[in-house]
């Protein structure tokens, strides 16, 4: 997993990113070019273009953080089951009941 347990950046990191996006929004309103904004904020031009599209459609409010990108795929109970099986050394189906790259005890 790219990020620890949460599947996304921390709340602090999201707030930091949101401040950058708001700064970009202010610059959009002043008519600055994408390349100038990207260089000034030290972000990619593609990010600035994506933010500009959102800003055009929804204004400055469209640049607000929407929170974590998604919820974890496993429930707490499923994760606990996976952890128990992982510690015991046997393969886990991670919630699947059939199929998968192994066949368990069929050997």
Order of alpha helices (4+ residues) and beta strands (2+ residues): alpha-alpha-alpha-alpha
